[in-house]
Structures are given as C-alpha cells and as structure tokens.
Amino acid sequence: MFHTPIFDFEGVPRTIDELIEGRPTSDGAGVKLTRVIGQSLHQRLDPFLMLDSFTSDNPDDYIGGFPDHPHRGFETVTYLLAGRMRHQDSRGNQGLLEVGSMQWMLAGRGVIHSEMPEQENGELEGFQLWINLPSSLKLSDPEYMDVPNHHIPEYQFTGGSVRVLLGESQGVNGPVQRPVTDPKLLDIHLHKGTTFQEPIPHTHTAFFYVYRGCVRVANIEVLPGQLAILSHLEGQSLLELHANSDAKVLLIAGRPLKEPIAAHGPFVMNTQNEIIQAVEDYQSGRFIE
C-alpha cells in the first residue's frame, strides 16, 4: 500500500550509544552465521536475547540446518530473505519459510523443533530474533504462527518502503502483537539521500542492524553488518535515519522486562534453579507431553 508518513514528529532524536560488530560462528549442524546479539548483551538489550544473521550461497554453509533442538522461556521470530526452510515441532506444527515470509514461535514451557533447508543450492539469507518472556508466561503453552510474504503489511513512501513484522509503524499493524514487551520489528528500505523517522519512547530498548548499504544517525555512520544501540536519554523519543546510499535496515525496539535473566543454551528463565528444572524436564521427555 502507498502511505505518506508523517515525518514531522515532535521530540528529540535518539542518538547512538555504541556500534557492535557481529561475531562469526556456527550453530545447529554446522550452519555458518553471524551472532549479532549474544548473551553478553542480555541485560543491556532487555527484552531481546539474540539476533542471528545468516547469508550464504555455498550449500556447505547451511545444508546441515538445525535438527531437533529444545527451547523454553522465550519467543523466536525468523524472517527469510532468500531460500526455503522447513519447520517441524513436537506440537505437530509444520511450516515452510519462503522468501519474504516470517515465522513466530512462543516456546513457553517447552518445545522441540527443527529448521531444515529445503534447497540443495542457491542463496539462503535471513534473521532469527529471540525475545524474552515475562516470568508469568515462561511456562505457558507453546504457540506457533507462519506468516507468508503476502500477509506481511508493507507501506511505501517517496523515500522507500517499510515492512511491519512486529508491532506498529505509522498506523500499520504487523501480524504479531505482544502486549507485555511491545516489540517492534521493521524491515526498512531507503533510497539514497532520504530520511526515515519512527517514534520510539526513550524507555524502550532500541537498536538497528544495517544489512545493505549505509545510514547515518546525527554524525555517526553505520555500515553494513553493524548494530547500532540507541540511547535512553529522557526526551529522546524518535529514531531519525538518513540514508547515505540505498540501504536496508532492521529496526528492533521493545519494552524492557527488568527481570533477572538466567540463560543456558536454548533455555532462558529467571533463576538457575529454573534452568536446572528445564534441563531435567527436557531430558525426561516432559517437553513432548
């Protein structure tokens, strides 16, 4: 849909606190990826726990996929830009991630799932974001949703376009709304020389990841592969992005939970005892009861 954004919001633009470079690593059955957000940033980027970026046209980098593995205590969002991946889980859910589609999963009290490429060659590219759950929902029943490409709302303006995956932007609601953490996930495409504004309360954690081109916030340039963490100063209430070239950016923001975080691999709870219980429950088969 064509939409003319307001782009004259009141308030002071948020500044950049720090630029982060992702760390090359591998996960699953040897899938090569970049871990943009890891455990060292859990408290600082509350409620966000992990952001992985994966892109390769070499099948050896991704063909092993992510065989059966457990999760408890958080939500995952997977967004695919190129390729095909099949999801299956212990709750009987199945789904095929294709170009431009998204998958949302609430692990809750426990789920075992797999994410396997359905291609033997070609490019595979996408992102996976982990969002923490409040203590009151960590043992809730798992949920799952596939969102095909054509069901993700997108608006266009003279400077580019925005896909709204989570939350809301310019009055456009994404397919997933989460009331406690109020997460926002936007895929922003900008033409060189244009500016994009998005209101974000200073109380919300906010950051963006540049995956094509380069952008500028005030006098700080952000290059491809860099994560920019935004400030929390009172009165700073919007993001103002300037495109130094044609650019593509993931914007992520949400309300912090301000709860203790205990993490061990695929389990994220509030205490170490809860982590021990999660491991015992998984090993005893309670995740598939």
N, C-alpha and C positions, 0 to 999 in steps of 0.2 A: 504494500500500500504506500502511496505517497503521503508524506506528512511534513509539515513545516514546523520544525522545533521552535520553541520559544527563544532560547539562547539569549535572554536578557535577564537572567536570574539575579536577584539581589544576593549579596553576601560576598565574602572574600574567598578567592580560590584557594584550595588546599595546596600545600607545597610538598615537595618530595623530601622525605626523611633520609632515604637510603636506596641505592641501587644494588640489586642482588643478581649474581650470575648463577644460573643453574649448574648442577653437578651431573656430569655424565655417569650413568650407572646402568645396571640391568636388573630385571625383575622377572617374575614368572619363570618360564622355561627359557631364560636367556634373552628376553626381549630387551633390546637396547633403547634407552630413553634418557631424557634429561629430567632430573628431580629438581624442580624449580623451588618448591617449598617442602622442607623436611621437618624432622622432629625438633630441631633447634629453634624453629620459628613458631612452635605451637602456641605458646603464651602470647607472643607479640602479635600474631595474626589471628588470634581467637575471634570467631569460631572455626577458622579454616585450618585444616590439619595437613593437607598435602596437595600439591599441584604437580602433575607429571605431564611432560610434553614428549610426544613420540612422533618421529617422522623419518622414513627411510624408503628408498626404492630397491633396497637389497633384501630379498626374502630371508637371507640368513640372519638378519637383524630382528625379524619379528615372527617367523614362521612357527616357532615353538609356542607362541601365545601364552596365555595364563590359564593353565589347567586348574582343576578343582582346588579352591582355597577358601578359608573361612573369613567372616567379618563379624564384628559385634560392636555396637555402641555409636555408630555414626552413619552418615549418608554418603553415597557416591553419585557423582554426575560425570558421565562420559560423553564426549562430544567429538564426532568423527568428521574430519575434513576431506579425507580420501581413503578409499579402500572399503573393506567389508569385514565385520566381526560378529560372531555368533555368541549370544549369551544364553546360558542354561543354569538353573539353580535348583537347590534342594526343595524349593517350594513348588516345583513343577513349571516355573516360568521359562519361556523361551522367547528370544527376540533377535532380530538381525539389524545390526547397526550398519547403515549405509551412508553415503556421502551427505553431509549436512544434517544428519539425524542425531538425536540425543537419547540417552538412557539415564533414568533416575532410579536409584535403589536405596531404600531405607533398610539397613542391616538389622537394626533393633537388637532383639535378644540373640539373634544368631542366624546366619545363612551361609551356605556353602555354594559357591558359584564358579563358573568358568567363563572365560572370554577368549575365544579362539578365532584367528583369522580365517575367513572363507575366501582365500585367494592364495595362489601359489607364486605370483609375481606381481609386479607393479608397485605403486606407492601406497603406503599406509601412513596416515597422519591424523593426529588428534590429541585430545587432552583428557585427563581424568582429575577431578577435583574431589577432595574429601571434606565434608562439613560435619563438625561435631554435633552431637545431640545433647540436649539438656539432660541432667540426671533423671528427671521424671519420665523421659522417653527412651532411655537406653535399653530397657528390657521390653519395649513394645513389640508388637507383632511386625515381622518384616513386610515391606511393601515394594512394589516394582512398577515402573511405567516406561514404555517405549514411546518416544515422540518422533515420528517420521519428519523428514525435511520439510514437507509442505504444511506441517502443523506448527512449525515454529514461526511466530509472528515476526515480521520484519517491516521496518519503515524506512523510507528513503527521504533524503533532503538534498538540497543543492550541493552540499559538500560530501555526500557519501550515503551510507546506509548503516542501519543498526539491526541486529537480530537479538531479540529478547528471549533468553533461555530460562532465566530465573528472575522472579521479582517483576519490577515495573520500570518503564522508561517512557517519559513523555506521554503518559496516559495509556501506553500499550502494555498489556499484561502478558507475561510469559506463561507457559503451560504448567509451571510448578511454582507454587507459593508456599512458603514456610513461615508460620506466624511468629515463632519464638526468635529465631536468628535473622529473619527478614533478609535472606540473601538476595543479592543482585548479581546476575551474570550476563554480561552483554558482549557480543561479538561486533566490534565497531570497525567499519571500513571507511577510510578517509582518503579524499583526494589531496594531492599536494597543495599546500597553501591554505587549507581550510581549517576551521576551528570547531571543536565539539565541546559542549558543556553538558554536565549531568549533575543535578543536585545530590549531595551525599552529606548527611549530618556529620558533624565533627566527632560525634560519639560513636560512629560506626567505623570498624576496621575497613580500610580501603586500599587497594593496590591494583596495578595493571601490568599486563605482560605483553610486550611487543613481539609479534611473531612474523611480521613483514614490515619492511620499511623502517622509518624512524620518526619519532614525535618529540615534542618539546613541551615541558611544563615550566612556565616562567623562563628562566635562562638555563635550564638543565635539559640536555638532550638525552633521550632514551633510545638505545639501539636495539636491533633485533636480538632476541634471546635474553633481554634484560627484564627483570621485575622491578618495578618502582613502587616502593611503600610510601603511602601518603601520610602526611602529618595529622595530628589530632588536636591542633590548637583551636581553642574556643573561638567561634565566629567564622572559622573557615568552613564553608558549607557547600562547596561545589568543586567538581573537577573541571579544569579547562585544558583541553588537549589541542595543541597546534601541530599540524602535520607538516614535517619538513620534506616529506616525499609521500608518494602514495603509501598508505600504511594500513596494517590490520592489527587490532589490539583487543585483548580480552580484558574487560574491566570486571573486577570482583569486589563486592562490598557486603558487609553484614553486621548485625548487632552482636557484640561480644557476649558470651555466656558468663564470664567471670567466675567460673567454677574450676576446681582442681582438675588437672589432666594427668591421667596415668595411662601410658601407652606401651604396648608390647606387640610389635609387628602389626597384625591385622585386627588387634583388639584395642579399643580406646574407651577407658572407663574413668572413674573419678578417684579410685583408690587402688593400691597394689593388691589388696585382698580380692577386689572385684576382678582384677586381671587374672589372679590365680584361679578364681572360680570359672572365668571364661575358658581358660586352658583346660581345666578339668571337665567342663561341660562339653567342650569340643571333642576331647579325647574319648569321652564316654558315650558319644553319639547323640547327645541331647539337642544338638543343633538341627537334627532332622526329625525330631519327634513331632 
